[in-house]
Amino acid sequence: MKNFKLFLLSLVCITSVLISCTNDEPLVEEQNIEDSQSITVSLAELRLQFNAQGNLIPTENPTGNIVFDFCFDFVYPLNLSYNNGTTVTVNSLDELISIIINFNNDLYINGIEFPFDVETYNDTSDAIVVVTINNEEEFAALIENCGFDNGFDCECYENYDPVCVEIEAPDGETFLMTYPNACYAECDGFTEDDFAQNCESDYNSPGGTDCFEFNFPITIITDNGDTIVVNSQEELDNALYNSYYFDFVYSFDVTLSDGTLLSIGNEEAFLELLEYCFGNDDDCLCQDEAIDPVCVEIELPNGNTSIITYPNACYAECDGFTETDFINCNNTNPSDCNEDDITAYLQECQWYSFTSLYDNVIPEYFEFNLDGSWTVVNSETGTSANVGSWSLSQDPVTNEVTMSFSSNMEPYSLIAALDWTVFICNETYIELHSNNDILGLERSCD
């Protein structure tokens, strides 16, 4: 099962600001706790990642992971001391943030017990590694390497075009770290050569996405095996901030931005949702939609206009058009089609197929080869099969173009058994009719 990179952390422990967390952790006695300017600086910087309620601020945390958005993560437990001499054991990031958000000018952490461990990123091994900090000098060197004084001057938030890099977690598992766009990744020192190809299979969007919302509560299992029920996006963000990957407990429901309610029953269904949201146009969830062509008119760079025909409104909306953009598809006159143009169109690219004759259970592309052969390609596996032949003819009087197929292979023999007339034709979409049956072809040059 694939691991999903997460993002944020749940801060449910609101502490007493005078002595210790409300979880009644015991005070630390006779420990080697030293005053540390570095712990004061690091906690002040970590505080900037969170709002007054202890929830992660999405704009300050583009990846939603503490190691990459902050610099490092403490390995717990930690023994710390307040400026009034009180000492406390902190067992988790949740507890630490609960303490930090209650700092004031009179009471704050200013000491830590050495040695302690941190998790940080090693760009040589592309892995999260555990480093032991033995004294204040080493702690100060870690802080200096983080570059807190330099500030974060990357302005990359305007464009959401996710890129991912593959990272190894301390337990040896690999996971995808997702950045909102290449700019953020490059600010962390990654280059295009580091970007993973399967970024759409990762889920990482602090604060949620514009594509869908979880219908809470949902249950997750973190990378350390904890099962957590979360009741809001903020709780989900918080719960995952110092984890590297997680799994959902299925099933759960999501609501798409258009109000559609989807039930996600397994990992494959969730991956399909991610591909729909963050993949290319071919990943729109429209395969099961009826063929009901809609058209839009666009202006070309040279000032001319062109009509784009979509198999149905779903595909047009996936390209960003709305119902107000649709025009009458009858403006695409079949008499304007000619055999030579259609032949050129068909041989130029692959064509995604839609038909009323059978269900397109697996997305398929048709290839119309120069030798007259007809190939079907499974877009999921990449496998292809020569299923028969194709040909076009045009009536010299009516200019009507007809298309014929031959095949003995099911279910394509159902197409071959009918006589087809070209009803719509342009370089992006061709629609064939045979009585009440329809065969639609949408171009895909990818």
HELIX and SHEET records of a PDB file:
HELIX    1   1 GLN A   37  ARG A   47  1                                  11    
HELIX    2   2 PRO A   58  GLU A   60  5                                   3    
HELIX    3   3 ILE A   66  ASP A   69  1                                   4    
HELIX    4   4 LEU A   93  ILE A  100  1                                   8    
HELIX    5   5 GLU A  136  CYS A  146  1                                  11    
HELIX    6   6 PHE A  148  ASN A  150  5                                   3    
HELIX    7   7 ALA A  182  CYS A  187  1                                   6    
HELIX    8   8 GLU A  192  ASP A  194  5                                   3    
HELIX    9   9 CYS A  199  SER A  201  5                                   3    
HELIX   10  10 GLN A  233  ALA A  239  1                                   7    
HELIX   11  11 GLU A  267  PHE A  278  1                                  12    
HELIX   12  12 ASP A  281  ASP A  283  5                                   3    
HELIX   13  13 ALA A  313  CYS A  318  1                                   6    
HELIX   14  14 GLU A  323  ASP A  325  5                                   3    
HELIX   15  15 CYS A  329  ASN A  331  5                                   3    
HELIX   16  16 PRO A  334  ASP A  336  5                                   3    
HELIX   17  17 GLU A  339  GLU A  348  1                                  10    
HELIX   18  18 TYR A  412  ALA A  416  1                                   5    
SHEET    1   A 4 ILE A  33  ASP A  35  0                                        
SHEET    2   A 4 ILE A 109  GLU A 113 -1                                        
SHEET    3   A 4 LEU A  78  TYR A  82 -1                                        
SHEET    4   A 4 THR A  87  VAL A  90 -1                                        
SHEET    1   B 3 PHE A  72  PHE A  74  0                                        
SHEET    2   B 3 PHE A 116  ASN A 122 -1                                        
SHEET    3   B 3 ALA A 127  ILE A 133 -1                                        
SHEET    1   C 2 VAL A 163  GLU A 168  0                                        
SHEET    2   C 2 THR A 174  TYR A 179 -1                                        
SHEET    1   D 3 PHE A 212  PHE A 214  0                                        
SHEET    2   D 3 PHE A 252  LEU A 256 -1                                        
SHEET    3   D 3 LEU A 261  ILE A 264 -1                                        
SHEET    1   E 3 THR A 227  VAL A 230  0                                        
SHEET    2   E 3 ILE A 218  THR A 222 -1                                        
SHEET    3   E 3 PHE A 246  PHE A 248 -1                                        
SHEET    1   F 3 THR A 305  TYR A 310  0                                        
SHEET    2   F 3 VAL A 294  GLU A 299 -1                                        
SHEET    3   F 3 PHE A 326  ILE A 327 -1                                        
SHEET    1   G 9 GLN A 350  THR A 355  0                                        
SHEET    2   G 9 GLU A 364  PHE A 368 -1                                        
SHEET    3   G 9 SER A 373  ASN A 378 -1                                        
SHEET    4   G 9 SER A 384  GLN A 394 -1                                        
SHEET    5   G 9 VAL A 401  SER A 406 -1                                        
SHEET    6   G 9 TRP A 420  CYS A 425 -1                                        
SHEET    7   G 9 TYR A 429  SER A 434 -1                                        
SHEET    8   G 9 ASP A 437  SER A 444 -1                                        
SHEET    9   G 9 GLN A 350  THR A 355 -1                                        
END                                                                             
